[in-house]
């Protein structure tokens, strides 16, 4: 006997822009933060994924970066803006817009009964800005179970408050070949940012967005389970990436 094929469903039509998935104190440093899931994106690299944003509730992403109070959402990531890192996210664009929308109250609190249908047929990107591990694991695990596929990345495996269950659903970010091997030995699938003249390990493949021109929806390998991925550093701040400086920034 054979199983019935799954029906392909179209996304329900809605004027909703997104939902508050969780709000509370950062797992990383206890500051007030919120996780917002937005339904629409213009990100051509990812494709039409639901995007989650982890931001402070008491100040905009730009203000948090300038005040060096983005540890709440970025933890000990060496690429964050507050330490003049190579983070490719433009804080004045989508993160600021999500923060402004949150302050205006345009995002309702997510209710599974009322809103589950808007996420159930979707691919979900955990942490378009902010580290997924800044919020409780159960929130992201629910999103992973609800969607039809996901991507996620965490830079917090060395953080004292890191929930090791994130290794099962997120790629662990590595900034040197040595880091990648270390994290792989801990059971993680890694996502390594490499210098232009670096080489790939036999255990790694190049990001298929770069090598094949695929979107993240088409690829789907960055799910914390499938492959170790490497990508050449990119973005407007790529000149700030220096492997020799990695791990010099710590969070106490």
C-alpha positions in Angstrom: 0.0 0.0 0.0 1.1 3.6 -0.6 0.4 6.8 1.3 -1.7 9.6 -0.1 0.3 12.5 -1.5 0.2 15.7 0.5 -1.9 18.5 -0.9 -0.1 21.7 -1.7 -1.9 24.6 -0.1 -1.7 28.2 -1.0 -0.9 30.7 1.8 -4.1 32.2 3.2 -4.7 35.8 2.2 -4.3 38.3 5.0 -3.5 41.9 5.9 -1.5 40.7 8.9 2.2 41.6 8.7 3.3 39.3 11.4 3.0 38.1 15.0 4.7 38.5 18.4 5.9 35.0 19.0 7.4 35.6 22.4 8.3 38.5 24.7 10.3 38.4 27.9 13.8 38.5 29.3 16.8 37.5 27.1 18.2 34.1 27.8 21.6 35.6 27.1 21.7 38.6 29.5 18.2 39.1 31.0 17.3 42.3 29.1 13.8 42.9 27.7 13.4 41.5 24.2 10.8 40.3 21.8 10.7 37.8 18.9 8.5 39.0 16.0 7.7 36.7 13.0 7.0 38.6 9.8 5.1 37.0 6.9 6.5 38.9 3.9 10.0 39.6 2.8 11.9 41.2 -0.1 15.0 39.1 0.6 15.8 37.4 -2.7 18.5 35.2 -1.2 16.2 33.5 1.2 13.0 33.5 -0.9 9.6 33.9 0.6 10.3 32.7 4.1 8.7 33.7 7.3 11.4 35.7 9.1 11.9 36.0 12.8 13.5 39.1 14.4 14.8 39.2 17.9 15.1 42.8 19.1 15.2 44.8 22.4 11.8 46.2 23.4 13.2 49.2 25.2 15.4 50.7 22.4 15.7 50.5 18.7 18.3 48.2 17.2 20.4 51.2 16.2 20.2 52.6 19.7 21.1 49.3 21.2 24.1 49.0 19.0 25.4 52.5 19.7 24.9 52.0 23.4 26.7 48.6 23.2 23.6 46.9 24.6 23.0 44.4 21.9 24.4 41.6 24.0 20.7 40.8 24.8 20.1 39.7 21.2 23.6 39.1 19.7 25.4 37.7 22.7 29.1 37.2 22.1 28.9 37.3 18.3 32.2 38.9 17.1 30.5 40.3 14.1 27.9 42.5 15.8 27.7 46.2 14.9 28.6 47.4 18.4 32.1 45.9 18.1 32.5 47.2 14.5 32.1 43.6 13.2 31.2 42.3 9.8 27.5 41.7 10.3 25.7 42.2 7.0 22.4 43.2 8.5 21.5 46.9 7.9 20.0 48.0 11.2 18.3 51.0 9.7 16.2 48.9 7.4 14.2 45.8 8.3 15.2 45.6 12.0 14.3 49.2 12.6 11.0 48.8 10.7 10.1 45.7 12.8 10.9 47.6 16.0 8.8 50.6 14.9 5.9 48.3 13.9 6.2 46.6 17.3 6.0 49.9 19.1 3.0 50.9 17.0 1.3 47.7 18.0 0.8 46.3 14.5 1.8 42.7 15.5 -0.8 40.7 17.4 0.3 38.1 20.0 0.5 34.8 18.2 -2.4 32.4 19.0 -2.0 28.9 17.6 -5.8 28.4 17.0 -6.2 31.8 15.3 -2.9 32.2 13.5 -1.3 28.7 13.1 -2.6 28.5 9.5 -0.4 31.5 8.5 2.8 29.6 9.4 1.9 26.0 8.8 2.5 26.0 5.1 5.7 28.1 5.2 9.4 27.8 5.4 10.8 29.7 8.4 14.0 31.6 8.9 15.0 31.7 12.6 16.8 34.9 13.4 16.8 37.2 10.4 18.3 39.5 13.0 19.2 38.5 16.5 20.4 35.1 17.6 17.7 32.5 18.0 19.2 31.2 21.2 18.3 34.6 22.9 14.8 33.3 23.3 13.6 30.0 25.0 14.3 26.9 22.9 10.7 25.8 23.0 9.5 28.9 21.0 11.8 28.1 18.1 11.1 24.4 18.4 7.4 25.1 18.0 8.1 27.2 14.9 10.2 24.4 13.4 7.5 21.9 14.0 4.8 24.2 12.6 6.5 25.0 9.3 7.4 22.8 6.4 11.1 23.7 6.6 13.5 26.1 8.3 16.9 27.6 8.5 18.7 28.9 11.6 22.1 30.0 12.8 23.5 30.5 16.3 26.8 32.1 17.3 26.3 31.3 21.0 27.7 27.8 21.5 30.4 29.2 23.7 28.0 31.4 25.7 27.5 30.3 29.3 23.7 30.4 28.9 23.6 28.5 25.6 20.9 25.9 25.4 22.6 22.9 23.8 19.3 21.7 22.2 19.8 24.5 19.6 22.5 22.3 18.0 19.6 20.1 16.8 17.8 22.9 14.9 20.5 25.5 14.0 23.7 25.7 12.2 26.5 26.7 14.6 28.4 29.6 13.2 32.2 29.2 12.9 34.7 31.8 11.9 37.9 29.7 11.5 38.6 26.2 10.2 39.7 25.3 13.7 36.4 26.4 15.2 34.4 24.5 12.6 36.2 21.2 13.4 35.8 21.8 17.2 32.0 22.5 16.9 31.6 19.5 14.5 33.2 17.3 17.1 30.6 18.5 19.6 27.9 17.2 17.3 27.0 20.4 15.5 26.5 21.2 11.9 28.5 24.3 11.2 28.1 27.4 9.0 31.6 28.8 8.5 32.3 32.3 7.2 35.6 32.1 5.3 38.1 34.4 3.8 38.3 34.6 0.1 41.5 32.5 -0.1 40.3 29.8 2.3 39.7 26.2 1.2 36.8 23.9 2.0 37.2 20.9 4.3 36.1 17.5 2.9 33.3 17.7 5.5 32.0 21.0 4.1 30.1 22.2 1.0 29.9 25.7 -0.3 26.7 27.6 0.3 24.4 26.7 -2.6 23.3 30.3 -2.9 26.8 31.1 -4.0 27.7 28.0 -5.9 24.3 27.2 -7.6 22.3 30.4 -7.2 19.6 28.6 -5.1 17.4 30.4 -2.6 17.3 29.2 1.0 13.9 27.7 0.3 15.2 25.7 -2.6 18.3 24.5 -0.7 17.1 23.9 2.8 20.4 22.5 4.1 20.9 25.0 7.0 18.6 23.1 9.3 21.1 22.1 11.9 20.9 18.5 10.8 22.1 18.0 7.2 25.4 19.5 6.1 28.3 21.6 7.2 28.3 24.8 5.0 30.9 27.4 4.3 30.5 30.7 2.5 33.0 33.5 1.6 32.5 36.6 3.7 30.1 39.0 2.1 28.0 42.1 2.7 28.9 45.8 2.9 31.0 45.3 6.0 32.9 42.3 4.9 36.2 44.2 5.1 35.7 44.1 8.9 36.0 40.3 9.0 39.4 39.1 10.1 39.8 35.5 11.3 42.7 36.5 13.5 40.4 38.7 15.6 37.8 36.0 16.3 37.2 35.1 19.9 38.7 38.3 21.3 35.3 39.5 22.3 33.7 37.9 25.4 30.5 38.3 27.3 30.9 38.0 31.1 
